[in-house]
Amino acid sequence: MTSKKQSGFREIRFTLAMILGALMVCGLPIAAGASNFNIGSGIYDITGPAAELGMMGYSMPDQKTEGISMRLRARAFVVVDPVNGKRVAFVSADTGIIPQGVKQQVTKLLLSRFGGLYTDQNVLISANHTHSGPGAYSHYALYNLSMLGYDSVNFNCVANGIFQAIVRAHNNLTPGTILINTGQLDNCGWNRSPTAYNNNPAAERAQYAADTDKTMVLLKFVTSAGREIGALNWFAVHPTSLGNTNRLISGDNKGYASYLFEKAMGTNYAATNTFVAAFAQTNSGDVSPNIYWGYPNGTDDYSHMLTIGERQYQKAITLYDGATTALSGGVDFRYQYVDFSNEIITSAFMPSGMGGGNTCTAAIGVSMLAGSTEDGKGLDIPEGITYPYDISILGTVFPWSFTILPEDQACHAEKPIVLPMGRIRPQGIPLTPEVLPVQILKIGNLAIVGHPTEITTMAGRRLRETVQTALSGMVDHVVIAALSNAYAGYVATREEYALQHYEGASTHFGPYALNAFQQRFAGIASNMAAGAPSAPGPTPRDIADSQLISVLGVVFDDVPLGKSFGDVETNVSASYARGNTVRVVFWGAHPRNNLRIQDTFLVVEKVNTTEVCRQEKVGCDTVLVCEDQITGYTPVAKDGDPETVYRWKRDGIANSKITITWKIPPNAAPGKYRIRHFGNWKSGWTGAISSYEGASAIFTVN
């Protein structure tokens, strides 16, 4: 998008904001039944170690961070009912998952700061599910397996950043209105398991125009003074445009869409009160951004990511500018923990004529190891394995010894078990959590369903219908916030599960997991409708103190003889044209020494000059000599901007080369520029960490 177009959008939104503000000040309804809330938004950096930490998503041991394409952020919204004082907080985080330990830590931090104002019950934390963020931040061993251990640095970075985003949203609370709009977005996601989807009943499939959900639901937050403070939307697509060869930290297509929206709205990431745009995750379990182009090849992934992100942004901005209907009603919430390894399901939630049912002790199937063959291939195993499989050929894929119990295999039906996570208990702790939260936030006539798994298209539709029925007359809109508050694989429909594609093989609790979730969500929704509390359920284990930290820190940093940290190894060229890429290499240090949260490892600066003239005697003549004098520098890009790349590479034992590139935007102002690098190095003698910086030569953009 050109700057001219962005400017036009800002002018349009400013006009709408003034009109809406005038209506609210005058006490006129924006839409029938509109009501006001106290609203606040906040954003905070959660970018973890940018070097040598395994990435979360594809489970590839050799996929480790090597730099930053875009920074990761937590985006929070707090809504308070001014009548009864009830409040809820919703957070969308640029992470692969939200481990249960992260939710527990955020809750502890909130308790310390606010007392009982924000708790497990009224805070919902959802991952956007990028596969290009650093991992090793779960307290459960399976999710740290490919990273070879737990990393407290990244865990604290994620948990503290989410907490800080909520704090900012709380501090920014002010009277306002929330507008809602919905619309269809095609050509932005495709079903990656159509065979499994088509196993759902034909009559059910006939109710929908597509095999993925194409509806984007968007909320627009406007203060009573007419100031626009945020946008929050849900749309179903995996952030897997960047494949498993990527080594740069990125929020993928959803993170990029957020960046575009925030850029257009003038978001200042250093400010405590600024515009926030969250592109949250919903029932995308079987929805890929890659089917149109094919499997990510490592060459075109980035351009595909830009395309899918741009499409989400363009739809969101259209819905945002067209939003006129206000949410109406009060604020409420329900929350409950459930042991999904042993849930008895009543006949009301089972297939007709079956009677009751039950879930199973957590296990995954053979085809889970195939990976999603459209997004992130795993082992050379096909999807759809429903027959006994000789798992001995897998060798030492898993570092645990185990026996598959006949009763577990019988419970999991078509799934040939390859790993019974619920039975393997190092230190007495299962590999994945079985006590999971179910949560509903009600904001006016909208219900947000906090679900702790990746849920497929049709499974999500069924769950939405279940909640909508239970809250009939109270809500008009139901959205699923997937990957929320904890993480336990996938949930597919019974029919999809039977074919054991990747999603079914990754459904932890057996063929009737969806039915169990429907039962529990119907229960807390019915409690909400009746104004009754929900039983808290069993307390999940807190295993923060049981972690075996095996991700090592930096031992020391060094530079070649005669060099200093921040020295330039390869300098820039003298001049470039718009669209060219500027490249400079510094002698630097390991980025783990200082994550530079709410900061940057680089800045591209425009050189400000003024013409200074003086008279000089040349022979018998006096001539006027003029030259440009530097008066200062204006930042134009940092490491959170997608046109820059910060890349780390080890050189020898302890040396680090830092390569910074800047793809010059087509609308860059002509003139002189430079690139600066910031970092911190660790002494091998004292262990002290010290800052350093360096600068490229000045270059010209024509």
Secondary structure, DSSP 8 states (H G I E B T S, - for coil): --HHHHHHHHHHHHHHHHHHHHHHHTT--SSTT---EEEEEEEEE-----SS-BEESS--TT-B--EESS--EEEEEEEE-TTT--EEEEEEESSS---HHHHHHHHHHHHHHHTTSS-TTTEEEEE---SSEE----SSGGGGGGGTS--HHHHHHHHHHHHHHHHHHHHT-EEEEEEEEEEE--SS-EES-HHHHTTS-HHHHTTSSSSS--EEEEEEEEETTS-EEEEEEE----S-SS-TT--EE--HHHHHHHHHHHHHTT--TT-SS--EEEEE--S-TTEES-TTT-S--SSSHHHHHHHHHHHHHHHHHHHHHH--EE--S-EEEEEEEEETTS-EE-GGGS-TT---EE--S--EEGGGGGEETTTEE-SS--S---S---GGGGTTSSS------HHHHHHTTT--EEE-TTT--GGG--SS--EEEEEEEEETTEEEEE-SSEE-HHHHHHHHHHHHHHTTTT-SEEEEE-SBSS---EE--HHHHHHT-HHHHTBTT-TTHHHHHHHHHHHHHHHHHHT------S-----GGG-----------B--TT--TT-EEE---SEE-TT-EEEEEEEE--GGG---TTS-SEEEEEEEEEEEEEEEEETTEEEEEEEEEEEEEEEEEETTSTTEEEEEEEETTTEEEEEEEEE--TT--SEEEEEEEEEEEE-TTT--EEEEEEE---EEE-
